Amino acid sequence: MKDFYVGVVLTDPFHTSIFGICVHNNFFGFRIVGFNSPQALAKYGLGIVGYHNYGKVFTHVAPHSCIVAGICLRIKNDMKLDEQAQAVLSYQNYTVPPAIEGVVLQPLKKHRSLEGAFMEHLRLNNGLVEGLSTPFEARQISVSWAVPGRINAFHIHPKRIQDELWCVLEGTLLVWLVDLRADSPTKGTRRPVLLSGEAPSLLYIPSGVAHGYRAGHRGALLLYAMNDQFNPSDPNEGRLPWDFFGAELWADDKG
């Protein structure tokens, strides 16, 4: 099945109208397959106008500085499906995850070679992390190993400020962040973040943002820094149930 588009070109230097039918092509764009003018056909031939979504105006600079412009309209040619399949049909969602105020995701440079790989984790100047878009003083650095499939959620640190800086060195973590700060402009926002040892990043999690993770099928090695130190006599390790924001957050993607 193909969707067909009708393209109408407005003008050229000789005011010769060009009309054509365009076939949608994911790789090359809209291809003009017919003209109403022999002069135009001889001059321009079959040419690529450029790919745009239907309903959008397209422009193309043709030979001899001729400006070609037009609009493409879609003629629907929907496929009919089995009624039971149609009833449960859904489509993949590619929307960008919503931002949470203060959360920073900063890629790191992992230098690879045949012999292995090297990466700088943090550069410190009097305890302050350099190159981060928000001030952060590292006071404790810890390592956590997660077995495959482990869910560790949700953590929050309400007694005093404890911002964290996460980096996955091996494996993969699906991290969920939920803004619980009462005065935050993004209060209540949920955001998923995928951290991977293949393409390491720094994830800055400000205080008041609940956080938890699920490890991938190979488990994960998490290196994280905090701007506070763990105090066993007055722990600041708040916990919420793993499914407090919905068990579906941790469901397998089987689609």
N, C-alpha and C positions, 0 to 999 in steps of 0.2 A: 504494500500500500504506500502511495506517495500523496503528499499534500501539494496541490497546485496553486500557483499564485499568478495573478494578472498584474503586469507591470505596464504603466503608461509613462512614456518619456515625454517631457514637456517641449523641449526645443533643442535646436542645434544652430550653428552659425548661419545656415541657409533657411532657417525656420521650417525645416522638414520634420513633420511629426513622425515619430517612430512608435509603433505599437508592437507589443510582443507578449508572449505567454512564457512565464518563468517557472521552472521546475525546482522545487526545494532540494538543495544538495548540501548535506552537512559539511562537506569538505571544501567545496569551491564556491558556494554562494548561489546567487540567482543567475541562471544562464538564459540569455535571450535566445529563443528558438524560432522567432518569426518576426518579419518586418512588413509594413505595408508599403514601403518605398524601395524600389530597386536601387535608387541612388544611395540610400542609407545602407542597404545590404551590401552593396559593392564597397562602400567606404569603411564600414565598421565590421562587417562579417558577423559571425557568431561570437559573442564576447561575454566576459564575466562582468557583471555589474557590481557585485559585492554583497556579502551576506548580512542581512538585517532581519529582525523579527517581523512577522506580518503586521500590517497596520502602521509600520514606520516608514518615514520618508528615506529614500536612499539617494545618494549622489555618486557620480563617477566622472572622472576627467578622462574623456576619450581622446584619441589621436587628434592632432591639430588644435589642442586646447579647447575642444568642444566640451561644454558643461552639460552633462546628461543628468536629469533629475526625474524622480517619479515616486510613485507610492505603490506598494504591493498589498493586495487584498487576498486573504485566504479563502479558498473554496473548500469547505469542510468535506471530508471523506472518511468519516469515522468507521472504525471496524466494529462489527457486531459480535458480542461475546455471548457465551452460554449464560443463561439467566442466573444460575447459582454462582458462577464465577463473578459476574458483574455485581452481584449483591455484596460481595466481600472484597471487591477490588479496592486497593488503596495505592497511593503514589509516594515514592521516596521524597522526603523533605530535605531540601538543601539550603535552608535559611541559615544565616550566620547566627551562632549562639549569642544571646544578649550579653552585653557588658555588665560588669559589676564594678561599682565605684572603688578605685584603689587597687584592684587586682591587676597584676602585670604578668604577662607571658613573654619572656624574652629568649629567643633562640641562642644557643651556644654554637661555637664553631668546633666541629669534630674533624680533626685532620686524619685521614685514612691513608694507609699504604699497604703494600703486600705483606709487610711484617706485622702490622697491627694498626693501632690508632692512638692519637694523643688529643687531649682537650684540657684547656684551662677551665677550672670550675669557678673560683672566685679570686679576685684581686682585692686585698685589704690594705687600707691606709689608716693606721691607728684604730683598727677595728671596724671601720666603715667600708662597706662594699663599694668598689669603684664600678662605674659604668651602668649602674642601675638607675632607673628613672625616678626612684623614690629613695629617700635616706633610709639606710638599714645598717645597724651595728650588730655584727655577729657576736653573740655571747656564749653560744653553745652549738656544737655541730654533732649530729647523731646519724646513725645508720640503721635502717630497718629493712629486714628481709621479709618478703611476702611469698607464701607458697601459692601455686597456681589456683586461681579462683577465689582467693581469700577476699572477703568483704570486711573492711575496717572503717566503720562509720557509726555515727557522726561525731566529730570532735569539735569543741569550741572552748575558748579560754576567756571566761567572763570576769575573773577576779581582778586581773591586771593586764596591761598590754603585753601580748605575746604574738608578734607577727612572725611569720615563717616563710622560708625560702626553700622550695622543693626542687629536686633534680633527680630524675630516674636515670641510673647508669646502665642497668641491664633489665631486659624484659619490658613490660608495658603495664601502665596503670590507667584505668578509667577513673578520673577524679570528678566528683560532683561538688560544686560550691553553691552555698545558699546564703544570701545576705540577710542576717538577722539583726542588724543595727537599726535601732528605733529611729534614728535621725538621718539615716542614709537616703539619698535620692533614688537608690536602686533597691530599697528595702523589699524583701520577698523574692528578688530575682534569683533564678536558678541557672547555673551555667555548667555544662560538662566540659572537661578538658582532658585530652588524651596526652599522656606523657610517655615517651618511649626512649629507650637507650639507643635506638638506631639514629634518632635525630633529637639529641638532648636539648632541653630548654630549662630556664629558671622560671618557676611559678611562684610569684609573691602573693601570699595570702594574708591580708590584714586582719587584725583582731576584730571579732564580731561576725566574721564570715565562717559559717559552719562548713566543715570539709570532711570528706571521706573518700575511700577509693575501693575499687575492685581490681584485683590483679588478673593479668591475662593468662593464657594457657601455659606460659613458661615461667610464671611467677615474676617477681620484680625485686630489684635492689634500689632502695630509695635513700638518697643522701639529702639531709635537710639541716638548715641552720635556723636558729631562733635568736631573737633579740632579748630574750629572758632566759634564766636558768631554772631547770627543774628543781623544785623544793619539795622533798618528800614529806616534810612536816606541815606544809601548807600547799598541797597540790592544786594546780590551776588547770587540771585536765577534766573539763566538763564533757559529758557524754549525752547524746540523744540516741534513741533507738535507730537501728540501721534502716528501718522502713518508715521512719517518721515522716518523710516527704514523699512516700510512695514506694512500694516494692518494685514497681515497674522501672525505676531508675537503674536497677541492677540486672534487669532481665537480659537474657541472651538475644542477640540480634540474629534471627533465623531467616531473615529475608534476603 
